[in-house]
Each structure stands twice: as structure tokens, then as C-alpha cells.
């Protein structure tokens, strides 16, 4: 069945599963996937707006905007500014409804994707695990807990201004799917980064008081199925499917926005976010990879 992909995200109620949210004929639905599932993905169109979601209610795009995954009208309806651009200090563009969405306990953390890829971030306390696996964190150090998202964002912004990143680009995550690091090495790297950047809070005692006496270290490998990827000797490619191209096989790994499909000849990694805004055909096809041009063999 051909559908217009609205979003890809990990399932709130089961972090071992993720889902494509999509529409067809004005109706909304979800396709749940997990490691071991068969999947076929054929891209059938260029990008257009996939609609909007607010208070768990999806609406189709009223503009039919082409060339963008999310038009300005649908972006405004969703009102994601408080989650994506709010620095914790300037509340001029926020409504009381926005502020209510970031009320309640929040955590501030350092997330590691590879030895030299570490970022600071925030999440609601009840999304502690889900936020890490949905962004593909390899390991995390939770170092502060605040009463609300405003204070958490202030801590994040203060540390970002001292030099640590608060975002990691998808192409860098793509090349860091299977870091060759032990848990002890990950913890050491994160604690070294914490010690280096936490001094930025020394001039803000109202924020530093939220820093935990003993930051909590966590690894997330068990959610991703990385051992199979490391042990498999098949060629490993990362691709971006274009119109008319297709991938079919068995899902062997999911990490953040990426899922890896095994075919008889190779392992293929796809960024699911690249499918957002495209018409996609999910009807199962024979296992394999069909591209408009041959892919050059490359390992990463």
C-alpha cells in the first residue's frame, strides 16, 4: 500500500519497537517495525508536506506544499518551538500552553555517539530512556535534574555556550553506528567531558544546585542490535533512496533514525527521516536493493 510518510519515531510504550506514521487518502495510520521484521521500502515521489500532529490528532496539509517535509502552516500548528529552539531564557514567543508542555521534572545529560561526538541535551524525566534511544545515543551521563524544562534548558544553554555541542548532524551519526568502545571507555569519556564543561555553571549557583552529586551513567547497546552488525562480514552501505529506488529484506539493527536491512548480498543502512514527506510503497517485494545507479562499495 502506498502512503505519504508523516514521521518516523520510536514507540512510547515499547522502546524495542519504532514506527512509521503515514497517511493515505486522508486517513492516518502507523507501521510498527522491530529487529527481525521483514520490510520493503520503495520511494515513489519527491518531498511534500506530510501534515501536522497536535494533541495526538493528525491533520493533512491544507496547503499541499511541495519541496518541504513540513510547511510553515503545519509547523505553526504543531508549535514545536518550545522543544526545538527555546533556550530557557527568552520566553517572548511562548504561550502558557507552550510552558505547560515543558512543566514537570526534567533531566540534563551528556550523550555520546562516538569518541569525539558528545552533546548536551535535556528531556522530560519520564522520557529518560526513550529520548536516548530515539536519537541514537550510544551512552549517556545524566548529571542534573530540574523542576521544569525552563531550568533544564538554561543549564543546557549555559554549557553549550562554553563550547559543547547541543546537536549532532545525521551524517555524523551515520558514521558512528558501531563505535568500538567498551562501557568503561564510554563512561570515562563522558565523565571527562562533564568535568570540563560543568564549570560553566560556577557563575550560576541557581542552576548548579540542580547538578546531581553522583551523575548516572547508562549504555544503550541492547536496544540497537549492534552485535549482529559488528559480526557480519557482508558489505555495509549507507544509502539515501531516491524516487524509483527500493530496499527489501530483514531489519537487523535500529539506532536512532537509522535502520539496517540485510539482503542476500549486503547490509544497507537507511536514515528513516529521509523518507518523511515521500510517498512510499510498503508492499513486500523480493529481498534486495534496487537503485537507479549502482552503489559504490564502501565500508564505514
C-alpha positions, 0 to 999 in steps of 0.5 A: 500500500502506498502512503505519504510518510508523516514521521518516523519515531520510536514507540512510547510504550515499547522502546524495542519497537519504532514506527512509521506514521503515514497517511493515505487518502486522508486517513492516518495510520502507523507501521510498527517495525522491530529487529527481525521484521521483514520490510520493503521500502520503495520511494515513489515521489519527491518531498511534500508536506506530510501534515501536522500532529497536535494533541495526538490528532493528525491533520493533512496539509491544507496547503499541499506544499511541495519541496518541504517535509513540513510547511510553515502552516503545519509547523505553526500548528504543531508549535514545536518551538518550545522543544526545538529552539527555546533556550530557557531564557527568552520566553517572548514567543511562548504561550502558557500552553507552550510552558505547560508542555515543558512543566514537570521534572526534567533531566540534563545529560551528556550523550555520546555517539562516538569518541569525539561526538558528545552533546548536551541535551535535556528531556522530560524525566519520564522520557529518560530512556526513550529520548536516548534511544530515539536519537541514537545515543550510544551512552549517556551521563545524566548529571542534573535534574530540574523542576521544569524544562525552563531550568533544564534548558538554561543549564543546557544553554549555559554549557553549550555556550562554553563550547559543547555541542547541543546537536549532532548532524545525521551524517555524523551519526551515520558514521558512528553506528558501531563505535568500538568502545567498551562501557568503561571507555564510554563512561570515562569519556563522558565523565571527562567531558562533564568535568570540563564543561560543568564549570560553566555553571560556577557563575550560576549557583541557581542552576548548579544546585540542580547538578546531581552529586553522583551523575548516572551513567547508562549504555544503550547497546541492547536496544540497537542490535549492534552485535549482529552488525559488528559480526557480519562480514557482508558489505555495509552501505549507507544509502539515501533512496531516491524516487524509483529506488527500493530496499527489501529484506530483514531489519537487523539493527535500529539506532536512532533514525537509522535502520539496517536491512540485510539482503542476500548480498549486503547490509544497507543502512537507511536514515528513516527521516529521509523518507518523511514527506515521500510517498512510499510503497510498503508492499513486500517485494523480493529481498534486495536493493534496487537503485537507479545507479549502482552503489559504490562499495564502501565500508564505514 
